[in-house]
Amino acid sequence: MPTITELEKTILLVLMTLTKGKSKKLLQNDEVLVKFPIRQRKEVRLFLEKLAKKGLVNKKTDSLGLTENGLKEASKVLLQGAKIRI
């Protein structure tokens, strides 16, 4: 799996929590974007496109959902935890 950025990890975790860990459930774009600050939403839209190209997000015209690979990747991120520098 290609490396993903911290924002992409955050997006995957948001999708995972909103769908309650189900890959079949689809959400409206606005439901996901509301979880991010206004100044960051444009960037989130761009990264959602990148995640869809990587095969981690199932993107329809106005709805989003996690694919099986996206769910696995989000689970990995959740288990790894956050990386901090001290």
C-alpha positions, -999 to +999 in steps of 0.1 A: +000+000+000+014+034-009+022+058+020-005+081+030-003+115+046-015+125+081-045+143+066-054+112+045-052+091+077-075+116+095-100+115+066-100+077+067-106+077+105-135+102+101-151+080+074-146+049+096-163+065+126-191+079+106-198+046+088-193+027+121-168+004+104-190-007+075-177-006+040-212-008+024-225+024+040-224+056+020-224+092+034-232+125+018-201+146+010-213+173+034-215+149+064-178+143+060-167+179+053-185+192+083-161+174+106-132+196+093-125+233+098-138+256+071-103+266+060-093+230+055-124+217+035-110+226+001-079+205+008-100+177+022-119+176-011-087+172-030-074+145-007-107+126-011-101+125-048-066+111-042-079+085-018-105+074-044-077+070-070-057+049-045-088+027-040-093+035-004-125+055-008-156+047-028-167+080-044-200+084-061-213+117-074-225+131-041-216+103-016-186+087-001-178+054+016-148+032+025-137+003+004-125-029+020-089-017+015-098+016+030-113+000+060-082-022+065-060+009+062-081+029+087-079+000+111-041-001+108-039+036+115-062+033+145-040+005+159-008+024+153-019+055+170-005+090+165+032+096+159+046+124+180+080+141+182+094+148+216 
